[in-house]
Amino acid sequence: MRHLLGAIVAGTLAVPAVAQETINLTVASSHPTVVPWVGMIQTHFMARTDEILAESGNYEIDWNEAFGGQLYKANATLSSVEQGITDVGWVFSFLEQAKLPLSQASSNAPFATSNPPVLLDTMEELLETNEAFRDEWESHNLVVLGLTATDLYDIYTKEPLTGIDDIDGMKLSAPGVLGSWLRGTGANAVDGALTTFYTDVQTGVSDGALTLALGALPIKLYEVAPYINRFDGGAAFSGAIAINKDTWDTLPEEVQNAMQEAGDYYTESHGQDLVERHEAALQTMVEQGANQNPPVQIVEMPEGELEKWVNKMPNIAQDWAQPLQDRGIPAGEFLNAYMEGLRARGEEPARDWDEEVSP
């Protein structure tokens, strides 16, 4: 009898006091996981969330993955998270100029920084301290978990450039708001995204693309635009990993905390990844395209061409800010906070856009 009681007690102690709860969440994106910041949703955000939750063992997330446009395309990244088509997703702010106007500040102040970690740190601070910026995202039923930025921009073409003057008359693919970077240059912007650039150039819809190395490499843009005209254009804020607010409100606090910590980890890791992989991506394209005709070539632009480019532009910061300010959106104030945040971190913008914007 004593042995039987001992076995019962031992069996009772072996059963956890609280059974682990499984939470089902869908995570999705318009872009495939070969695009680095999308792949890092898996390897950094999701993995880190799982790792944190495993420490207590109270909760486990069963992720339903729908990357690479399985649920929606690039023009529906915000609405798909907002409406709960996915619980968690990457919101591509470049293509959401109307719904996320303040998020376009860095894109409308080109070449203010070529340091992605500094850019992300500045935007994180603004998300915490600037009510208008935070409300812009929360008004769409979103909770922001992690931020994304770009690496540096170059112009990929079918024929080599000798300088920025050469793009006069060309058709260049560019994502949404970044088409404004071509104003004043004589080039015509063709609206698109990484998912369309290859076909656009291949079919002659455009003569090349204004894009970044970490995006161009996985889509093999160099096969159709083998000349990488290197300007080292500045980084820009490109969006966020966000979760549907209705879904968020159903999650236990422990899970919310884990996801916020994982989002911070994702943002920091992503910033460092942009720096480390930019040069490597350029060299990889040269290596992978060495045997094609013509072979891939990095064309170094003469010194001063980036400054020449930025000074060709009209006052795009004012053109962006004024209509927003007329609607009561504090675009000028936000731009100033962004630029001052960069300067406080040691950056020297190529053009002082905030000084050109009327209050």
Summary of the structure (lengths in Angstrom):
residues: 359
radius of gyration: 23.0
end to end distance: 86.0
largest distance: 94.1
contacts: 1239
relative contact order: 0.17
helix: 50%
strand: 18%
